[in-house]
């Protein structure tokens, strides 16, 4: 079994910020999707929901997040780590494998705690400054989701 805490702690500061940006984007998209499916009063319109999903899923598939004139690329070892965690999510959340979903959540919570509140809030700022596919105020959805796990 991998020592996920050490893996995340050993990342460079840039990798930690990039991972924070990725997770804020992913979690925001997840909350937006669930709110729409559940017909929550604060749910975005179908068009806004699709726009957020298309952006987020496109970034995940390409393993790249465009930020204005630059982009974050998840390549090499960090790309492999990202892919491994993503596989657990897909198996657990999409295919109903409870054991893989539990592993995914354990890894995510470890990650959130290593990244910490300050990096998560910085990621929110960066995304809010550079993307138009998700309204800056809606990024708070993902931030609030993540912060509930940080001790």
N, C-alpha and C positions, 0 to 999 in steps of 0.2 A: 504494500500500500504506500502511495506517495505521501510525503510530508508536505501537505498543501500550504500550511502556514509558513514553512521555510521557503517554499517555492515563491510565494507572494512576497515575503520579506526580502528575499534576495534579488528581486527585480530592481531595475534602476528607477529613479524618480520619474523619468519620462515614461517608462513602461507602466508605472503605477497610475500616473495621470491618464494615460491612454486607456488603460483598463477601466478606470473610473468613468471615463467618457462613454466607453462601450456599455458598461452596465447601467448607467443612467439612461442612455438611449433605449436599451433593451427593456428595462423595467418600466420606463414611461410608456413604451409601446404596449407592453403587456397589460398595464393598468387601463390604457385607452381601449384595448380590445375587449377586456372583460367588462368594462363599463358599458360599452356599446351592446355586447351580447346580453348583458343583464338588464338592459334598458334603464340604467341608472339615470336619475334626474340630471346629473352633471355630464352625461355622456356627450361626446362630440357628435357632429353630424356624420352621416355615412361617408360623405366626401372627405372630411377631415380625418376620419378614422382610417380610411383606405390610404390616404396620403401618408400618414404616420407609419402604417404597416408596410407600405411599399418601400419607403425610405429605409426603415429599420431592417427589414428582411433583405433588401438589396445590399446593404452594408454587411450584413452577416454572411451572405452568400459570397460576396467579393472579398470578404475579410479586409475591408477598407472603409473608412469613414471620411467622406469629403468635408472639409472645413474651409470654405472660401477658396482661397488660392492654394491651399495645401491639403494634405490628407494624412490620416493615420492609417498605416498598413500593419496588419498583423501577419508577420512572416517569421520564418525560422522557428526557434524554440517557442516563442510566445504564440505563434500561429498554431503550433502543435498543441500547446496547452489549451488554447482557446477551442480548438477542434475537439479535443478530448472532453472538455466540459460541455460543449455543445451536444456531443453525442449522448452524454448522460441525460441532458435536458430532453432531447428528442425522444430517447427511449422511455424516459420516465413520464414526462408531461404529455407527449403526443401519442405514445404507444402503450401507456398504462403500466409500465414496469415500476412498481412501487419501490423496489430496492434501488434502482437507478435514480429515481426521483429523490429519494432520501439522501443518496450520495451527492447528487447535484446540490441539494439545499445545504448540506453540511459544508461542501466546498464553497458555495456562495457566501454563506455566513462567515466562514473563515476569511474569505477574500474581503468582504465588506469591513470586517474588523481590522484587517491589516491596512486596507486603504484609508480607513478613517473618515470622519465627518468632513474635515477640511478639504480633502481631495475630492470627495463627492460633491461638495458645494462648488468647488473650483470647476469641476466637470460640467455642472449645470450652467455656470457662467459661460464657459467656452462654447458649449452647444448653443446657448441662447444668443451668443454673438455671431455665430457662423451658419446656422441652419435655418431654413424657412419651412421645412416640411412638418415640423412640430412647433407650435407656438411656444415662445419662451415661458409663459406662465404655466403651461401644461407640463413642462419638465419637472415641476414640483411634485407631480404624481409619482414619478419614478424615484425622486429623492426621498419623499416621505416613505415610500415602500422600503427602500434600502435602510434608511435611518432607524427603522423599527428594530433592526437586527444588530445595530452597533451598540456595544456595551460601554 
